[in-house]
Amino acid sequence: MGKTFAKVHLCSAGKLGDSGKKIPQWVQANGGRYSRKVTQDVTHLVTTKDAYMNNIPAVKEARRHGTVKIVSYEWLEDSLLSRNRTPKREKAYLIENILKEARRAAKEKARKTPKQQGGSIKKPIVNAKGGPSGVSRRKKSVLTTSERHVYTDMTTRQPYKATLVRQTITKRNEKFQLTIYESNGEPCTYETECRYSRVGKASSQILAPTGSSLDTALTAFERFFEEYTGKSWALREDGTRPQPKRDDEGNFLPHHEGWYTYEYTTNIFTHFIQNGSASSAGIIGN
């Protein structure tokens, strides 16, 4: 087991749902300590906004000590889901700061005119925190749906669109949607896009920008695919599994930090593209 939480002595309180019951196990598995009560040795208290605002005993005790960082559950989850399982910086997860930001946003909304509240002013895009490999939103220079389509290799009849799936430590799926787009106009240019999603998080990244050559787009696509699945794109359906993923010291990583799985899905359209006709794909009945 890793020791990335060696400096963390954590306590949890409040209604954290089923995931809250597993917090002691997760912390201890990563080298940290867990206590059911807040003591002077506790470094972090994971709790909810409601518990914080109601000043429950654990929150009151943490405030009394003054050195305990009172953070949201997301701090723990994002720390455990990070590439190296290292504790995230707490500033953005401190419940006090979260509540301040919510109050600031409410005041800002109240100051807007009805016309502004109706949507004439666009909301800024906010980067998702803690996404694997620092994935962030980038919307500049992206072709619209009417200007592009998913690239298909007409030799192999393979659309370059792949879904990679992995289960998180909280038993929820996280996904990467990896796609190469081809422009509708001539000469054709290409773009490789990656979208990440899990419950409460969504972000996107442009791996090869609009206007790229096909070779550049393919290289970006295949490099990302292999980095996250442990298999080359060419061998994605050969029926074998990659060796379990290891950390820098050669230790096996737990499943929620291991390889993503290529989720192969087939529908009428891909049957038609890959087999040449609906009847040969067995879609049209006798």
C-alpha positions as CSV (number, residue, x, y, z in Angstrom):
1,M,0.0,0.0,0.0
2,G,1.1,3.6,-0.6
3,K,2.1,6.0,2.1
4,T,1.0,9.2,0.3
5,F,-1.3,10.1,3.2
6,A,1.4,9.6,5.8
7,K,1.0,13.2,7.1
8,V,-2.7,13.1,7.1
9,H,-4.7,12.4,10.4
10,L,-8.3,12.6,9.3
11,C,-11.6,12.7,11.1
12,S,-15.1,12.7,9.3
13,A,-18.5,13.9,10.5
14,G,-21.9,14.7,9.1
15,K,-24.1,12.9,6.6
16,L,-21.6,11.7,4.0
17,G,-23.7,8.8,2.8
18,D,-22.5,5.2,2.1
19,S,-19.1,6.5,1.0
20,G,-18.5,8.0,4.4
21,K,-18.4,4.5,5.9
22,K,-15.3,3.6,3.8
23,I,-13.3,6.8,4.6
24,P,-11.3,5.1,7.4
25,Q,-10.3,2.2,5.1
26,W,-9.2,4.5,2.3
27,V,-7.2,6.8,4.5
28,Q,-5.4,3.9,6.3
29,A,-4.8,2.1,3.0
30,N,-2.8,5.1,1.8
31,G,-0.7,5.4,4.9
32,G,-2.8,7.9,6.9
33,R,-4.4,7.8,10.3
34,Y,-8.1,8.0,11.1
35,S,-9.9,9.1,14.3
36,R,-13.6,9.1,15.1
37,K,-13.2,12.2,17.2
38,V,-11.4,15.5,16.6
39,T,-8.2,15.7,18.7
40,Q,-5.3,18.1,18.7
41,D,-3.4,15.6,16.4
42,V,-6.1,15.7,13.7
43,T,-5.1,17.5,10.5
44,H,-8.3,17.3,8.5
45,L,-12.0,17.1,9.2
46,V,-14.1,16.0,6.2
47,T,-17.7,17.1,6.6
48,T,-20.6,18.7,4.8
49,K,-21.7,22.3,4.4
50,D,-24.8,21.7,6.5
51,A,-22.8,20.2,9.3
52,Y,-20.4,23.2,9.1
53,M,-23.2,25.8,9.2
54,N,-24.9,24.0,12.1
55,N,-21.6,23.9,14.0
56,I,-22.0,20.3,15.0
57,P,-19.7,19.1,17.9
58,A,-16.9,17.9,15.5
59,V,-16.9,21.2,13.7
60,K,-16.9,23.1,16.9
61,E,-14.0,21.1,18.3
62,A,-12.0,21.6,15.0
63,R,-12.6,25.3,15.2
64,R,-11.5,25.4,18.8
65,H,-8.1,23.7,17.9
66,G,-7.6,26.2,15.1
67,T,-5.2,24.0,13.2
68,V,-7.6,21.5,11.7
69,K,-8.5,22.0,8.0
70,I,-12.3,21.6,7.6
71,V,-12.8,20.3,4.1
72,S,-15.5,18.9,1.8
73,Y,-15.7,15.2,0.9
74,E,-14.5,16.2,-2.6
75,W,-11.1,17.0,-1.2
76,L,-10.6,13.4,-0.1
77,E,-12.1,11.9,-3.3
78,D,-10.0,14.1,-5.6
79,S,-6.9,13.4,-3.7
80,L,-7.4,9.7,-3.9
81,L,-8.2,9.9,-7.6
82,S,-5.2,12.0,-8.5
83,R,-2.4,10.3,-10.4
84,N,-0.1,10.0,-7.4
85,R,-2.8,9.8,-4.7
86,T,-1.3,12.8,-3.0
87,P,-3.4,15.1,-0.9
88,K,-4.7,18.1,-2.8
89,R,-4.1,21.7,-1.7
90,E,-6.9,22.4,0.6
91,K,-7.7,26.1,-0.2
92,A,-10.4,25.3,-2.9
93,Y,-12.0,22.6,-0.7
94,L,-12.1,24.5,2.6
95,I,-15.8,24.7,3.5
96,E,-15.4,28.2,4.7
97,N,-14.1,29.2,1.3
98,I,-16.8,27.2,-0.5
99,L,-19.5,29.1,1.5
100,K,-17.9,32.4,0.9
101,E,-17.8,31.8,-2.9
102,A,-21.5,30.7,-2.8
103,R,-22.4,33.9,-1.0
104,R,-20.3,36.0,-3.4
105,A,-22.0,34.4,-6.4
106,A,-25.5,35.0,-4.9
107,K,-24.7,38.7,-4.3
108,E,-23.4,39.0,-7.9
109,K,-26.6,37.4,-9.2
110,A,-28.7,39.7,-7.2
111,R,-27.0,42.8,-8.6
112,K,-27.7,41.7,-12.2
113,T,-30.6,43.2,-14.1
114,P,-33.4,40.9,-15.2
115,K,-32.1,41.1,-18.7
116,Q,-28.7,40.0,-17.6
117,Q,-30.1,37.1,-15.5
118,G,-32.0,36.0,-18.6
119,G,-28.8,34.9,-20.3
120,S,-27.5,37.7,-22.4
121,I,-24.2,37.5,-20.5
122,K,-22.4,34.3,-20.9
123,K,-21.1,32.5,-17.8
124,P,-17.3,31.9,-17.7
125,I,-16.1,28.3,-18.2
126,V,-14.8,26.9,-15.0
127,N,-12.1,24.3,-15.1
128,A,-12.9,21.0,-13.4
129,K,-10.6,20.4,-10.4
130,G,-8.6,17.1,-10.0
131,G,-9.2,15.6,-13.4
132,P,-6.7,12.9,-14.3
133,S,-3.6,14.2,-16.0
134,G,-4.7,17.8,-15.5
135,V,-7.5,17.7,-18.1
136,S,-9.0,21.1,-18.5
137,R,-11.7,22.8,-20.6
138,R,-10.5,24.3,-23.9
139,K,-13.2,25.7,-26.2
140,K,-11.2,27.9,-28.5
141,S,-10.8,27.1,-32.2
142,V,-13.1,24.1,-32.1
143,L,-15.3,23.3,-35.2
144,T,-19.0,23.3,-34.6
145,T,-21.1,20.1,-35.2
146,S,-22.2,21.5,-38.6
147,E,-18.5,21.9,-39.7
148,R,-17.2,18.5,-38.8
149,H,-17.9,14.8,-38.4
150,V,-16.3,11.8,-36.8
151,Y,-13.3,10.6,-38.8
152,T,-13.6,7.1,-40.3
153,D,-10.8,5.1,-41.8
154,M,-12.4,3.9,-45.0
155,T,-9.8,1.2,-45.4
156,T,-10.7,-0.5,-42.2
157,R,-14.1,1.1,-41.9
158,Q,-13.2,2.1,-38.3
159,P,-14.7,5.3,-36.8
160,Y,-12.1,6.9,-34.6
161,K,-14.3,7.3,-31.5
162,A,-13.4,5.4,-28.3
163,T,-14.9,5.3,-24.8
164,L,-12.4,4.4,-22.0
165,V,-13.9,3.4,-18.7
166,R,-12.6,2.8,-15.1
167,Q,-14.3,2.4,-11.8
168,T,-13.4,4.9,-9.1
169,I,-12.7,4.2,-5.5
170,T,-16.3,5.1,-4.8
171,K,-17.6,2.5,-7.3
172,R,-18.7,5.1,-9.8
173,N,-17.6,5.0,-13.4
174,E,-15.3,7.6,-14.9
175,K,-15.0,7.9,-18.6
176,F,-12.8,9.4,-21.4
177,Q,-14.5,9.9,-24.8
178,L,-11.7,10.1,-27.3
179,T,-12.6,11.3,-30.8
180,I,-11.0,12.4,-34.1
181,Y,-13.0,14.9,-36.1
182,E,-12.7,15.5,-39.8
183,S,-13.8,18.9,-41.3
184,N,-16.6,18.8,-43.8
185,G,-14.9,21.3,-46.1
186,E,-11.9,20.7,-48.5
187,P,-9.1,20.3,-47.9
188,C,-9.9,18.1,-45.0
189,T,-8.3,19.0,-41.6
190,Y,-8.5,17.2,-38.4
191,E,-8.9,17.6,-34.6
192,T,-8.5,15.2,-31.7
193,E,-10.7,15.8,-28.7
194,C,-10.9,14.1,-25.3
195,R,-13.9,14.5,-22.9
196,Y,-13.7,13.3,-19.3
197,S,-16.7,12.7,-17.1
198,R,-17.7,11.2,-13.8
199,V,-20.4,12.1,-11.3
200,G,-20.1,15.8,-10.5
201,K,-17.1,16.4,-12.9
202,A,-16.9,17.1,-16.6
203,S,-14.0,18.6,-18.6
204,S,-12.5,18.4,-22.1
205,Q,-9.1,18.8,-23.7
206,I,-8.0,19.3,-27.3
207,L,-5.2,16.8,-28.0
208,A,-4.6,17.9,-31.6
209,P,-6.0,21.4,-32.5
210,T,-8.4,22.2,-35.3
211,G,-6.5,22.4,-38.6
212,S,-4.1,19.5,-37.8
213,S,-3.0,17.0,-40.3
214,L,-4.4,13.4,-40.2
215,D,-1.0,12.1,-39.0
216,T,-1.0,14.6,-36.1
217,A,-4.5,13.7,-35.1
218,L,-3.9,10.0,-35.2
219,T,-0.7,10.2,-33.2
220,A,-2.4,12.2,-30.5
221,F,-5.4,9.7,-30.4
222,E,-3.3,6.6,-30.3
223,R,-0.8,8.0,-27.8
224,F,-3.5,8.9,-25.4
225,F,-5.3,5.5,-25.9
226,E,-2.2,3.5,-25.1
227,E,-1.2,5.7,-22.1
228,Y,-4.5,5.1,-20.4
229,T,-5.4,1.5,-21.5
230,G,-1.9,0.0,-21.5
231,K,-2.6,-1.3,-25.0
232,S,-1.9,0.0,-28.5
233,W,-4.9,1.0,-30.6
234,A,-4.1,-1.6,-33.2
235,L,-4.3,-4.4,-30.6
236,R,-7.3,-3.1,-28.7
237,E,-9.5,-6.1,-29.6
238,D,-6.9,-8.9,-29.6
239,G,-8.5,-10.5,-26.5
240,T,-5.5,-10.1,-24.2
241,R,-5.3,-7.9,-21.1
242,P,-2.3,-5.6,-20.3
243,Q,-0.1,-6.4,-17.3
244,P,-1.4,-4.8,-14.1
245,K,-0.4,-1.2,-13.8
246,R,2.4,-0.4,-11.4
247,D,3.6,2.8,-9.7
248,D,7.1,4.3,-10.1
249,E,8.5,1.9,-7.4
250,G,7.1,-1.2,-9.2
251,N,4.2,-1.8,-6.8
252,F,0.9,-2.9,-8.3
253,L,-1.7,-0.1,-8.3
254,P,-5.2,-0.7,-7.0
255,H,-8.0,-1.2,-9.5
256,H,-9.3,2.4,-9.3
257,E,-5.8,3.7,-10.3
258,G,-5.2,1.0,-12.9
259,W,-5.8,0.9,-16.6
260,Y,-9.0,2.1,-18.3
261,T,-10.9,-0.4,-20.3
262,Y,-11.9,0.2,-23.9
263,E,-15.6,0.0,-24.1
264,Y,-16.5,-1.4,-27.5
265,T,-20.0,-0.6,-28.6
266,T,-21.7,-1.5,-31.8
267,N,-24.8,0.0,-33.3
268,I,-26.6,0.0,-36.7
269,F,-24.4,2.8,-38.1
270,T,-21.1,1.2,-37.1
271,H,-22.3,-2.2,-38.4
272,F,-23.1,-0.5,-41.7
273,I,-19.7,1.3,-41.9
274,Q,-17.6,-1.8,-40.9
275,N,-19.5,-4.4,-42.9
276,G,-20.6,-2.5,-46.0
277,S,-24.3,-3.2,-45.7
278,A,-27.0,-3.7,-43.0
279,S,-27.9,-7.1,-44.3
280,S,-24.3,-8.4,-44.2
281,A,-24.1,-7.2,-40.6
282,G,-27.1,-9.2,-39.7
283,I,-29.2,-6.2,-38.9
284,I,-32.0,-6.7,-41.4
285,G,-34.0,-9.8,-40.6
286,N,-34.8,-12.6,-43.1
